[in-house]
Amino acid sequence: MSKTSKRTLLGGGIGFGLGLFALWTSHLFPAPFNALEARLWDIRCRLHAPPPEAPPVEDVVIVDIDTRSLYKLGRYHQWPRSYHAKLIDLLSRDGALAVAFDVLFIDPDRFPEEDSSLVRATREAGNVLHSLIFPEVDSLNFLYEMTQDPYLPLNPSSSYL
């Protein structure tokens, strides 16, 4: 066997071994590979997506639940839903194009009037998006099953659900 053939065979064997090692490692430790695949998927989508038809919106305002609010008002999931309703009313009055909540309203509030105020504000604004939960069913193929609807009265009120 010639020296070139030995090098080719050795290189192929090393490549095959590294491939098997990567495959084995990806099954033992899937999280890093899933994160890498998600990043690569984002890059592929950006490369193949058509250019936007309209310029991006530059005046985005994020209303965040900060430490000061938590200190003064307590845990945000225990806040009266009328607080969120007042925020929707305020943002709507000031011309917000959309209002999105990264807060889950799954269970009914202890006080039904609180839910009613949030439903009313969501319905009147007409541009409110509420969060959903999608557990991982088939994360390799990005397939998720919704196990629980958001608080039922919000479903018809949210504009993009």
C-alpha positions as CSV (number, residue, x, y, z in Angstrom):
1,M,0.0,0.0,0.0
2,S,1.4,3.4,-1.0
3,K,2.1,6.2,1.5
4,T,-0.7,8.3,-0.1
5,S,-3.2,5.5,0.3
6,K,-2.3,5.1,3.9
7,R,-2.7,8.8,4.6
8,T,-6.1,8.8,2.9
9,L,-7.2,5.8,4.8
10,L,-6.0,7.2,8.1
11,G,-7.7,10.6,7.4
12,G,-10.9,8.8,6.5
13,G,-10.8,6.7,9.6
14,I,-10.1,9.7,11.8
15,G,-13.0,11.6,10.2
16,F,-15.3,8.7,10.6
17,G,-14.3,8.3,14.2
18,L,-14.8,12.0,14.9
19,G,-18.2,11.8,13.2
20,L,-19.2,8.8,15.4
21,F,-18.0,10.6,18.5
22,A,-20.0,13.8,17.6
23,L,-23.1,11.7,17.0
24,W,-22.7,9.8,20.3
25,T,-22.0,13.0,22.2
26,S,-25.1,14.7,20.7
27,H,-27.2,11.9,22.1
28,L,-25.6,12.1,25.6
29,F,-25.6,15.9,25.8
30,P,-28.3,17.2,23.5
31,A,-28.7,20.7,25.1
32,P,-25.5,22.3,23.5
33,F,-26.3,20.8,20.1
34,N,-30.0,22.0,20.3
35,A,-28.8,25.5,21.2
36,L,-26.3,25.4,18.3
37,E,-29.0,24.2,15.9
38,A,-31.4,26.9,17.1
39,R,-28.7,29.6,16.4
40,L,-27.9,28.1,13.0
41,W,-31.6,27.9,12.2
42,D,-31.9,31.7,13.0
43,I,-29.0,32.4,10.7
44,R,-30.4,30.3,7.8
45,C,-33.8,32.0,8.2
46,R,-32.1,35.5,8.0
47,L,-30.1,34.5,5.0
48,H,-33.1,33.1,3.1
49,A,-35.8,35.5,4.2
50,P,-37.0,38.1,1.7
51,P,-36.1,41.7,2.5
52,P,-38.7,43.5,4.6
53,E,-41.2,45.6,2.5
54,A,-41.4,48.4,5.1
55,P,-38.8,49.9,7.3
56,P,-38.6,48.6,10.8
57,V,-40.5,50.5,13.5
58,E,-38.0,52.5,15.5
59,D,-40.1,53.8,18.3
60,V,-40.7,50.6,20.4
61,V,-41.3,51.1,24.0
62,I,-40.9,48.3,26.5
63,V,-42.7,48.6,29.8
64,D,-40.9,46.3,32.2
65,I,-41.7,45.0,35.6
66,D,-38.6,46.2,37.5
67,T,-37.3,45.7,41.0
68,R,-38.8,48.9,42.3
69,S,-42.3,47.8,41.2
70,L,-41.8,44.3,42.7
71,Y,-40.7,45.9,46.0
72,K,-43.6,48.3,46.1
73,L,-46.4,46.1,44.7
74,G,-45.2,42.6,45.5
75,R,-45.0,39.6,43.2
76,Y,-46.4,40.5,39.8
77,H,-48.5,37.4,39.5
78,Q,-50.4,38.6,42.6
79,W,-51.1,42.1,41.2
80,P,-54.7,42.9,40.6
81,R,-55.5,42.5,36.9
82,S,-57.0,45.9,36.9
83,Y,-53.3,47.2,37.0
84,H,-52.8,45.5,33.7
85,A,-56.1,46.8,32.4
86,K,-55.2,50.4,33.3
87,L,-51.9,50.0,31.5
88,I,-53.7,48.7,28.4
89,D,-56.1,51.7,28.6
90,L,-53.2,54.1,29.0
91,L,-51.1,52.7,26.1
92,S,-54.2,52.5,23.9
93,R,-55.1,56.1,24.6
94,D,-51.5,57.1,23.7
95,G,-51.7,55.4,20.3
96,A,-49.8,52.1,20.9
97,L,-49.9,50.0,17.7
98,A,-49.7,46.8,19.7
99,V,-49.5,45.7,23.4
100,A,-47.8,42.4,24.2
101,F,-47.8,40.8,27.6
102,D,-45.0,38.4,28.6
103,V,-47.1,37.6,31.7
104,L,-49.3,34.5,31.8
105,F,-52.9,34.9,32.9
106,I,-53.9,31.2,33.1
107,D,-56.0,30.9,36.2
108,P,-59.0,33.1,37.0
109,D,-58.3,35.9,39.5
110,R,-59.7,35.6,43.1
111,F,-61.9,38.6,42.3
112,P,-64.0,38.2,39.1
113,E,-64.2,42.0,38.6
114,E,-60.4,42.0,38.1
115,D,-60.7,39.5,35.3
116,S,-63.6,41.5,33.8
117,S,-61.5,44.7,33.8
118,L,-58.6,43.0,32.0
119,V,-61.0,41.4,29.4
120,R,-62.7,44.7,28.8
121,A,-59.5,46.6,28.3
122,T,-58.1,43.8,26.0
123,R,-61.3,43.8,23.9
124,E,-61.5,47.6,23.7
125,A,-57.9,48.0,22.7
126,G,-58.1,45.4,20.0
127,N,-54.4,45.1,19.6
128,V,-53.3,43.2,22.7
129,L,-51.3,39.9,22.6
130,H,-51.2,37.6,25.5
131,S,-48.7,34.9,26.2
132,L,-49.1,31.1,25.8
133,I,-47.3,28.0,27.1
134,F,-45.9,25.5,24.6
135,P,-44.1,22.5,26.3
136,E,-41.5,20.6,24.4
137,V,-43.1,17.7,22.7
138,D,-40.7,17.3,19.8
139,S,-38.0,19.9,20.3
140,L,-35.8,18.5,17.5
141,N,-38.4,19.4,15.0
142,F,-39.7,22.5,16.8
143,L,-43.2,20.9,17.3
144,Y,-45.0,21.9,20.4
145,E,-48.4,21.1,21.8
146,M,-50.4,23.7,23.7
147,T,-51.5,22.0,26.9
148,Q,-53.5,24.8,28.5
149,D,-55.3,27.7,27.0
150,P,-54.8,31.2,28.5
151,Y,-57.6,32.3,30.7
152,L,-60.6,31.6,28.6
153,P,-62.3,35.0,28.5
154,L,-59.1,36.5,27.1
155,N,-59.1,34.2,24.0
156,P,-61.7,36.0,21.9
157,S,-60.5,39.4,23.2
158,S,-56.8,39.0,22.2
159,S,-56.4,40.3,18.7
160,Y,-53.8,37.8,17.4
161,L,-54.8,34.5,19.0
